[in-house]
Amino acid sequence: MSTVSPDSVAQDQLRAFIERIERMEEEKKAIAEDIKEIYAEAKGNGFDTKVLRKIVTIRKQDRAERMEQEALLELYMSALGMVDIPPEE
């Protein structure tokens, strides 16, 4: 009759977790390379990759968060004299 020690089970679980994480890290690295290639392709077609990255970031936000951020940006830029305030009619 063989018995499995709790240490052995914990080691097996730990090894399984580490191996899963390592596989996910490899997949993440491959996806990051694919994304990099897409940006390079877009750049080769004349698109500004900084703007593309900004759009991707903006699209991740919900509408309320995006509107709040845009309002703050406008407020800060106005305070720094970076935005022309239209004259009141």
N, CA and C atoms as a LAMMPS dump frame, in Angstrom:
ITEM: TIMESTEP
0
ITEM: NUMBER OF ATOMS
267
ITEM: BOX BOUNDS ff ff ff
-5.0000000000000000e+02 5.0000000000000000e+02
-5.0000000000000000e+02 5.0000000000000000e+02
-5.0000000000000000e+02 5.0000000000000000e+02
ITEM: ATOMS id mol type element x y z
1 1 1 N 0.844 -1.171 0
2 1 2 C 0 0 0
3 1 3 C 0.893 1.238 0
4 2 1 N 0.7 2.098 -1.027
5 2 2 C 1.538 3.287 -1.096
6 2 3 C 0.756 4.482 -0.581
7 3 1 N 1.457 5.313 0.113
8 3 2 C 0.834 6.527 0.617
9 3 3 C 1.518 7.724 -0.004
10 4 1 N 0.729 8.731 -0.261
11 4 2 C 1.256 9.956 -0.845
12 4 3 C 1.327 10.992 0.271
13 5 1 N 2.5 11.548 0.433
14 5 2 C 2.646 12.529 1.511
15 5 3 C 2.037 13.864 1.097
16 6 1 N 1.571 14.622 2.078
17 6 2 C 1.022 15.948 1.773
18 6 3 C 2.057 16.836 1.078
19 7 1 N 3.323 16.677 1.44
20 7 2 C 4.385 17.462 0.794
21 7 3 C 4.463 17.149 -0.687
22 8 1 N 4.295 15.881 -1.027
23 8 2 C 4.353 15.457 -2.42
24 8 3 C 3.205 16.064 -3.22
25 9 1 N 2.017 16.074 -2.623
26 9 2 C 0.845 16.648 -3.279
27 9 3 C 1.055 18.144 -3.482
28 10 1 N 1.552 18.828 -2.45
29 10 2 C 1.803 20.267 -2.544
30 10 3 C 2.853 20.552 -3.614
31 11 1 N 3.874 19.736 -3.691
32 11 2 C 4.914 19.921 -4.707
33 11 3 C 4.327 19.751 -6.109
34 12 1 N 3.493 18.734 -6.273
35 12 2 C 2.865 18.491 -7.567
36 12 3 C 1.968 19.654 -7.968
37 13 1 N 1.189 20.159 -7.005
38 13 2 C 0.321 21.309 -7.28
39 13 3 C 1.156 22.525 -7.653
40 14 1 N 2.197 22.769 -6.89
41 14 2 C 3.068 23.913 -7.144
42 14 3 C 3.675 23.816 -8.538
43 15 1 N 4.183 22.631 -8.875
44 15 2 C 4.786 22.423 -10.195
45 15 3 C 3.751 22.67 -11.302
46 16 1 N 2.533 22.201 -11.099
47 16 2 C 1.47 22.392 -12.093
48 16 3 C 1.14 23.868 -12.266
49 17 1 N 1.062 24.612 -11.16
50 17 2 C 0.797 26.047 -11.241
51 17 3 C 1.914 26.76 -12.005
52 18 1 N 3.149 26.449 -11.644
53 18 2 C 4.3 27.092 -12.297
54 18 3 C 4.311 26.779 -13.79
55 19 1 N 4.069 25.545 -14.156
56 19 2 C 4.072 25.167 -15.57
57 19 3 C 2.951 25.859 -16.341
58 20 1 N 1.78 25.989 -15.716
59 20 2 C 0.676 26.718 -16.366
60 20 3 C 1.045 28.185 -16.568
61 21 1 N 1.624 28.789 -15.537
62 21 2 C 2.038 30.193 -15.642
63 21 3 C 3.077 30.351 -16.748
64 22 1 N 4.031 29.448 -16.797
65 22 2 C 5.063 29.519 -17.837
66 22 3 C 4.465 29.411 -19.236
67 23 1 N 3.484 28.531 -19.415
68 23 2 C 2.824 28.405 -20.724
69 23 3 C 2.101 29.698 -21.088
70 24 1 N 1.408 30.279 -20.105
71 24 2 C 0.686 31.536 -20.348
72 24 3 C 1.668 32.667 -20.68
73 25 1 N 2.806 32.701 -20
74 25 2 C 3.824 33.724 -20.283
75 25 3 C 4.338 33.587 -21.718
76 26 1 N 4.535 32.355 -22.168
77 26 2 C 4.975 32.138 -23.55
78 26 3 C 3.911 32.595 -24.539
79 27 1 N 2.647 32.285 -24.235
80 27 2 C 1.555 32.726 -25.109
81 27 3 C 1.461 34.245 -25.125
82 28 1 N 1.625 34.864 -23.952
83 28 2 C 1.583 36.32 -23.851
84 28 3 C 2.702 36.94 -24.695
85 29 1 N 3.879 36.343 -24.644
86 29 2 C 5.024 36.839 -25.426
87 29 3 C 4.723 36.733 -26.925
88 30 1 N 4.132 35.624 -27.332
89 30 2 C 3.795 35.436 -28.749
90 30 3 C 2.736 36.444 -29.195
91 31 1 N 1.743 36.692 -28.355
92 31 2 C 0.696 37.665 -28.691
93 31 3 C 1.288 39.069 -28.769
94 32 1 N 2.179 39.403 -27.828
95 32 2 C 2.826 40.718 -27.847
96 32 3 C 3.604 40.911 -29.152
97 33 1 N 4.261 39.881 -29.62
98 33 2 C 4.988 39.949 -30.896
99 33 3 C 4.02 40.156 -32.055
100 34 1 N 2.882 39.468 -32.024
101 34 2 C 1.871 39.633 -33.071
102 34 3 C 1.344 41.068 -33.095
103 35 1 N 1.092 41.626 -31.922
104 35 2 C 0.601 43.007 -31.841
105 35 3 C 1.656 43.965 -32.376
106 36 1 N 2.898 43.729 -32.03
107 36 2 C 4.002 44.566 -32.514
108 36 3 C 4.049 44.544 -34.044
109 37 1 N 3.85 43.375 -34.625
110 37 2 C 3.845 43.252 -36.087
111 37 3 C 2.68 44.017 -36.715
112 38 1 N 1.528 44.003 -36.05
113 38 2 C 0.364 44.742 -36.566
114 38 3 C 0.656 46.238 -36.558
115 39 1 N 1.246 46.737 -35.466
116 39 2 C 1.606 48.159 -35.416
117 39 3 C 2.628 48.5 -36.501
118 40 1 N 3.595 47.617 -36.732
119 40 2 C 4.594 47.853 -37.779
120 40 3 C 3.928 47.894 -39.155
121 41 1 N 2.972 47.006 -39.376
122 41 2 C 2.228 46.994 -40.645
123 41 3 C 1.444 48.291 -40.808
124 42 1 N 0.785 48.727 -39.742
125 42 2 C 0.016 49.971 -39.79
126 42 3 C 0.937 51.148 -40.082
127 43 1 N 2.097 51.163 -39.439
128 43 2 C 3.071 52.237 -39.665
129 43 3 C 3.538 52.222 -41.115
130 44 1 N 3.761 51.037 -41.65
131 44 2 C 4.166 50.894 -43.049
132 44 3 C 3.107 51.397 -44.015
133 45 1 N 1.871 51.436 -43.56
134 45 2 C 0.769 51.945 -44.381
135 45 3 C 0.462 53.415 -44.084
136 46 1 N 1.361 54.064 -43.333
137 46 2 C 1.234 55.496 -43.103
138 46 3 C 0.462 55.917 -41.874
139 47 1 N 0.084 54.995 -41.02
140 47 2 C -0.651 55.35 -39.809
141 47 3 C 0.313 55.687 -38.683
142 48 1 N -0.083 56.615 -37.832
143 48 2 C 0.713 57.028 -36.681
144 48 3 C 0.443 56.041 -35.547
145 49 1 N 1.454 55.283 -35.149
146 49 2 C 1.243 54.232 -34.154
147 49 3 C 0.964 54.791 -32.763
148 50 1 N 1.477 55.983 -32.457
149 50 2 C 1.165 56.587 -31.15
150 50 3 C -0.331 56.867 -31.054
151 51 1 N -0.899 57.365 -32.14
152 51 2 C -2.335 57.654 -32.156
153 51 3 C -3.125 56.344 -32.09
154 52 1 N -2.687 55.328 -32.815
155 52 2 C -3.37 54.033 -32.759
156 52 3 C -3.372 53.48 -31.338
157 53 1 N -2.244 53.562 -30.66
158 53 2 C -2.15 53.074 -29.278
159 53 3 C -3.093 53.858 -28.364
160 54 1 N -3.167 55.17 -28.58
161 54 2 C -4.056 56.011 -27.775
162 54 3 C -5.515 55.602 -28.003
163 55 1 N -5.872 55.355 -29.25
164 55 2 C -7.243 54.937 -29.563
165 55 3 C -7.573 53.604 -28.904
166 56 1 N -6.634 52.672 -28.935
167 56 2 C -6.858 51.374 -28.29
168 56 3 C -7.1 51.582 -26.795
169 57 1 N -6.311 52.459 -26.174
170 57 2 C -6.488 52.758 -24.75
171 57 3 C -7.851 53.382 -24.487
172 58 1 N -8.236 54.341 -25.318
173 58 2 C -9.52 55.022 -25.156
174 58 3 C -10.677 54.037 -25.298
175 59 1 N -10.58 53.134 -26.253
176 59 2 C -11.669 52.176 -26.492
177 59 3 C -11.845 51.192 -25.341
178 60 1 N -10.818 51.048 -24.513
179 60 2 C -10.928 50.169 -23.345
180 60 3 C -11.74 50.813 -22.23
181 61 1 N -11.843 52.14 -22.253
182 61 2 C -12.555 52.867 -21.201
183 61 3 C -14.058 52.871 -21.467
184 62 1 N -14.816 52.968 -20.392
185 62 2 C -16.246 53.142 -20.611
186 62 3 C -16.515 54.622 -20.905
187 63 1 N -17.701 54.899 -21.413
188 63 2 C -18.032 56.249 -21.876
189 63 3 C -17.884 57.301 -20.787
190 64 1 N -18.369 57.032 -19.589
191 64 2 C -18.309 58.002 -18.495
192 64 3 C -16.859 58.315 -18.115
193 65 1 N -16.047 57.272 -18.029
194 65 2 C -14.634 57.456 -17.686
195 65 3 C -13.93 58.288 -18.755
196 66 1 N -14.223 57.996 -20.01
197 66 2 C -13.606 58.721 -21.127
198 66 3 C -14.017 60.195 -21.107
199 67 1 N -15.3 60.465 -20.875
200 67 2 C -15.785 61.846 -20.851
201 67 3 C -15.163 62.623 -19.695
202 68 1 N -15.041 61.971 -18.541
203 68 2 C -14.42 62.632 -17.385
204 68 3 C -12.958 62.964 -17.686
205 69 1 N -12.258 62.037 -18.293
206 69 2 C -10.851 62.257 -18.617
207 69 3 C -10.693 63.375 -19.65
208 70 1 N -11.565 63.397 -20.655
209 70 2 C -11.509 64.451 -21.665
210 70 3 C -11.802 65.818 -21.054
211 71 1 N -12.763 65.892 -20.119
212 71 2 C -13.09 67.153 -19.459
213 71 3 C -11.907 67.652 -18.626
214 72 1 N -11.266 66.738 -17.9
215 72 2 C -10.098 67.123 -17.116
216 72 3 C -8.948 67.581 -18.004
217 73 1 N -8.745 66.888 -19.105
218 73 2 C -7.693 67.272 -20.038
219 73 3 C -7.94 68.684 -20.559
220 74 1 N -9.171 68.952 -20.957
221 74 2 C -9.518 70.28 -21.464
222 74 3 C -9.342 71.337 -20.379
223 75 1 N -9.767 71.04 -19.147
224 75 2 C -9.624 71.968 -18.034
225 75 3 C -8.155 72.283 -17.769
226 76 1 N -7.326 71.263 -17.693
227 76 2 C -5.905 71.454 -17.425
228 76 3 C -5.223 72.233 -18.55
229 77 1 N -5.555 71.876 -19.792
230 77 2 C -4.956 72.574 -20.934
231 77 3 C -5.381 74.036 -20.948
232 78 1 N -6.627 74.294 -20.603
233 78 2 C -7.131 75.661 -20.546
234 78 3 C -6.4 76.444 -19.459
235 79 1 N -6.212 75.815 -18.3
236 79 2 C -5.514 76.463 -17.194
237 79 3 C -4.073 76.802 -17.557
238 80 1 N -3.488 76.023 -18.448
239 80 2 C -2.108 76.263 -18.877
240 80 3 C -2.026 77.14 -20.115
241 81 1 N -3.177 77.637 -20.576
242 81 2 C -3.189 78.502 -21.749
243 81 3 C -2.939 77.774 -23.063
244 82 1 N -3.23 76.493 -23.082
245 82 2 C -2.974 75.674 -24.27
246 82 3 C -4.196 75.562 -25.164
247 83 1 N -5.338 76.072 -24.716
248 83 2 C -6.587 75.972 -25.466
249 83 3 C -7.146 77.371 -25.638
250 84 1 N -7.514 77.694 -26.847
251 84 2 C -8.178 78.976 -27.093
252 84 3 C -9.614 78.867 -26.628
253 85 1 N -10.008 79.778 -25.759
254 85 2 C -11.382 79.8 -25.288
255 85 3 C -12.176 80.667 -26.234
256 86 1 N -13.237 80.119 -26.853
257 86 2 C -14.015 80.918 -27.79
258 86 3 C -14.645 82.126 -27.089
259 87 1 N -14.631 83.28 -27.759
260 87 2 C -15.213 84.479 -27.129
261 87 3 C -16.716 84.326 -26.979
262 88 1 N -17.239 84.881 -25.883
263 88 2 C -18.678 84.831 -25.646
264 88 3 C -19.362 85.849 -26.55
265 89 1 N -20.456 85.445 -27.139
266 89 2 C -21.162 86.337 -28.069
267 89 3 C -22.218 87.141 -27.398
